[in-house]
Amino acid sequence: MTHTIRWGVLGCAGIAVKAVIPAIQSSRLGRVAAIASRDLRKAEETAAAFGIPKPYGSYEALLADPEIDAIYNPLPNHLHVPLTIKALENGKPVLCEKPIALDAAEAMTLAAAQKSAGLPVAEAFMVRHHPQWKKALALVAQGRLGEVRAIQTIFSYYLEDPENVRNQVDIGGGGLFDVGCYAINTARFLFGAEPLRAIALMDRDPVFGTDRLTSGLLAFPGGRQLAFTCATQLSLTQKVTILGTRGRIEIPIPSNAPTDAATVIMVDDGRDLVGGGREEIAIEPIDQYRQQADAFAAAILSGEPLSLSLDDAIANMKAIDALIRSTESGRWESP
């Protein structure tokens, strides 16, 4: 193993091209050495655009390359587990996009393969590497909000392209998988606990069959609650509010924090409704995707455990499963 991780990227997904490949190319501990697509010309074009030495016309060819140290898997959701397992069988650690699987059972199949291979696998929740979330957790731990009892999250965008993978139900499209998973993951992070039960409402697109609007409620130990709304056909919105007995935190851009501008966490002690107790905490610009890539590369190079294990990914999938079951049963469901 070299002191710089040589990454292979499976596919030319938008998240890879727009965010993750540029982040890896500018990271301290890695470079993209190969990219694969079922369309060789697409792989060649992407490789040329980013200075990637090796384009491949199949995923299998890239996975067999002995000069690749780690894999980034941003393929459609139904290919997360199968291709990650193939990568493990070829001796490659994998950073896999969220959600890690289509359900918790499939995620547990991946965990068994990971244990057998003895190689790192992580779910790519880049937000967990951003300082604004670490700062929010620190403020909660310091008692700035008193007892935190509720989190409210909104994450929506408008997308009607039938060719987009997010609008294809048979390969794991829909709002809950795509962006609702962030609300669940970050609430579990801040509460430091797993939900006890869940209930949701879901509106499906009549043509695509995907959930275009989902609202969910998760009950955590101690009476704490997460309430969230996610959508693929509403105006572009992101916001998280963390509510405690003595104050609140607002995170205006919780997931897609800019890399070229400071982010701001707003803390308010609730003394009035006009901001009399408001404090703005600025977080210096940072690329959370670069932080994620370096954290994964560092774990490979050092042999140290990952900060986010597959157990965390499985727990998130169990909560998603419970929400989906509740939309069918009309009742509270346990993860």
N, C-alpha and C positions, 0 to 999 in steps of 0.2 A: 504494500500500500504506500502510495506517495504521501507527501505532506499537503498536497492539494487534491481535493476530491474531483475526479473526472465524472461528471454527470452525463447520463443519457436521458433524453426526454421522449416520452411516448406520446406522439401526436402533436398537432399544431393548434391546440385549443386556444381560444381567445385569452384565457387567464394566463396561459403559458407565454404567449407572444407579447401580451401587453404588460405583464407584471413579473412573472417568475423567472423567465429566461434573462431579461435585463438585470434582475436582482442577483441571480447566480453569477452572471458575467462580471458584475462589479463587487462580488463578495470577497471576503478575505481568504476563504478556505476552499473555494471551488471554482470550476469553470465547466461550461457545457461542452462536452467533447463529441456528442453525437445526438442526432434527432431522427426519429422514425415516423413515417406516415404510410398508410396503405396506398397513398398516392405519392410515388417517388418524386415527381416534379414539385409537389407542395413541400416535401421535405428538403429538396434542394434549394428552393426559393427561400425558405425560412433559414436554412443553414447559411446561405450567402448573406442574408440580411443581418445576421448576428455573429458572423465569423465563426460558425461552428464547423469543425473540420470534417465530420463524417455524417452525411445524410444516408438514411436507409429507407428502402421501400417496403419493409415489413417490421413489425414489432419484434418478431422472433429473432431476426438477424441482429438487431441491436442488443437484445438480451443475451445473445451468445457471444458478444464481443468481449474478450478477456481484458481489454483495456478500459472498460467502463467499471467504475467503482460503486456507483449508486444510481438509482432510478428515480425520476420524478414522473408520477402517473397522474395526468390531468384529463384522462379519457372520460367519456360519458359514464354516468354512475354505474351502469350495469357491467362495465368492464373494470371497475376498481378492484374487486376481489380476484377475478380470474387472472388478470394480467399481473397483479401484485404477487400472486402465488407463483406464476411462471417466473417472475423476476427472482423470487426467493429460491426457486429450484435451480436457477442459474447462478446462485451465489451472490445476488445483489440486494443490498438494503434498499428500502423504498420509502420515499415521501409521497403519500397518496392524497389526492384532493378529497375534500369533504363532499358529501358524507362518505365515510369509509366503505359503506356497503348499502345494500337495498333494505336490509333489516338486521336485527341483532343476531339472528341465527347465522346469517352469512358472515357477519363480522366475527363471530366465534369460530367459524371454519377458518377464517384468515388467521386468527390468533393461534389456532392449533398449528397451522403451517409455519407461522413465525417462530413459535416455540421449538418446533422440530428443526427448523433451519438455524436457529440461534443468531439471527440477524435482525438489526433494527428495522422497525416499520412504524411510521408515524402518520397520523391524520393531519392534514395541512390546514389547521386553524391558525392562520397567520396573526389574527388579532391577539392571541395569547402571548405573542412576542412583542407587542407594541407597548411602549412605556406608559401610554395613557391608561391602559387597563391595569398595569402593575401599580400605577399611582392610585387609581380608584380603589384597588384592593387594599393598599396601604392606608388610605384615608378611612376606609371601613374598619380596618384592624385597629387604628388609632382611636376609634370611637367618635370621630368627628360628626357622625350622623346619629349617634346614639345607637339604639337597636334597629338594625336594618330589617324591615319586615316585608317590603314589596319592591319589585322591579317591573317596570313597564318598558317594552321595546316595540318599536315600529321599524320595519324594513320592507320597502316596496320599490318597484320600478315598473315601467310599462313596456311590454314586449309581446308583439303579435306575430312575429315571424314563424311560420309553421316549420321551417327548416332548422330552427334553432333547437338544440338538444333540450333546452329547458321547457320546450313545448311539446315534447314527445314522451307520452306517458309510459310506453313500453320499455324505455331505456332509463327510467328513473327521473323524468322531468317533474316540474312542479315547484311551487313556491316553498313548501315546507322543507323539502330536501335541499333546495338551493340556498335559501336565506333564513328560513325559520330555524334551521339548525344552529345558527349563530346565537339566537336568543336563548336557546336551551343551554348551549355550551357556556356562554358567559354568565348566565344565572347560576349554573352549577359551580362555576369558578368563584363567583363572589360570595355565594352562600356557603361554599365549602361543604356541600351536602348533595345527596341525590333526591329527586322528587319521589314522593310517596304515592301520588295518584295524578291523573291528568284527564282533561276533557277538552274537546275542541269542536269548532264549527268549520266546515269546509265547503266552499263553492267551487265546483269544477267547470272548466270551459266546456261548452256543449259540443265543440268540434274537436279540440285537442284531447279532452278527457283528463287533463292535468288540473291540479288544484291551483286556481288563480287567486284565491283569497282564503286564507286560513287564519283563524284567531284561536288561541289556546290559553288555557289556564293550568298551571302546574302548582300543586301543593307540596311544599317542602316541610321538613320537621320544624316544630316550634311555631306553626301557624304562618310561616313565611310563604309568599306567593310570587310567582312570575305570571304576568299577563302580557301577551304579545299578539301582534298582527303582522302577517307577512303576505305579500301579494306580488303577482307578476303582471297585473293589469291595473295598477293604480299609479298616481304621480310619484316621481322619484322622491323618496323620503327615507331618512335614517335618523333614529334618535333613541337614546336610552336614558331613563330616569331611574335613579336608585333612591328609594325613600326610606328614611329612618325616623325615629321618634324625636330627634333633635335637629334634623336637617336633611338635605337632599343633594345628590350629585346629578348633573346633567352632562351627558357625553354627546355632543351634537353630531359628530361623524364617527360612530362607533366601529364601523367595519372597514370602510374605504378611506381611511385617513390619508391625506395627501403626503407625498414624499418631499415636496418642495416648499411647504409652508408649515408653520407651527400649528399644532392642534391645541384646543383649549378645553379644559375640564372646568365646569362651573359648579361651585359649592355654595350653597345658600343655607343659612341657619334657620330660615323660615320665620324670622321676626315680623315680616310683613309681606305683602304681595307685590311690592314695587322695587325689590332688589336691595333693600336696606341692609340685608345681611349677606350680600352676594360677594363672592371672591372668585376671580378668574385665575386659573393656574395654567400657564403656558407650557407646552411640551415641545421641545425642539424638533424640527423636521427629522424624520427618520424613515427608512424604507423597511416596513415590517416584513416584507417578503425576503429581503436580504438578511434580516435578523433570523428569520426562520431557516433559511438555507445554511447560514453559518452555524446555527445551533445544531442542526442535524449533522452537518459535516463534522463538527467538533465531537459529537457523540461517537461517530464512526472512528475518528482518528484516535480518540482517547480510550474507547471501550467503555466509557461511563454510560449509565442508564439514561434514556431519554426523559425529559421533563414531562412529556405527555405520552403515556403508554397506551397500548391497545385496550387496556381495561377502561380507560377514560373514553375511548371511541365507542366501545361496546355500551357503556352506560348512556352515552348520548343517543345511540341508536335505540336502546330500550325505551327511552322517553319518547322518541319519535314514533316508535311502534305503538305505544300506548295511546298517543294522540290520534293516530290513524284508526286504531280499533274503536276509540270513543266516537269517532264520526260515523261509524257503522252501527254501533250499539246504542248510541244516544245516552250512554252512561259514563260515569267516571271509570277509568281503567288504571290498573297498577302496572308500572314498568316491569 
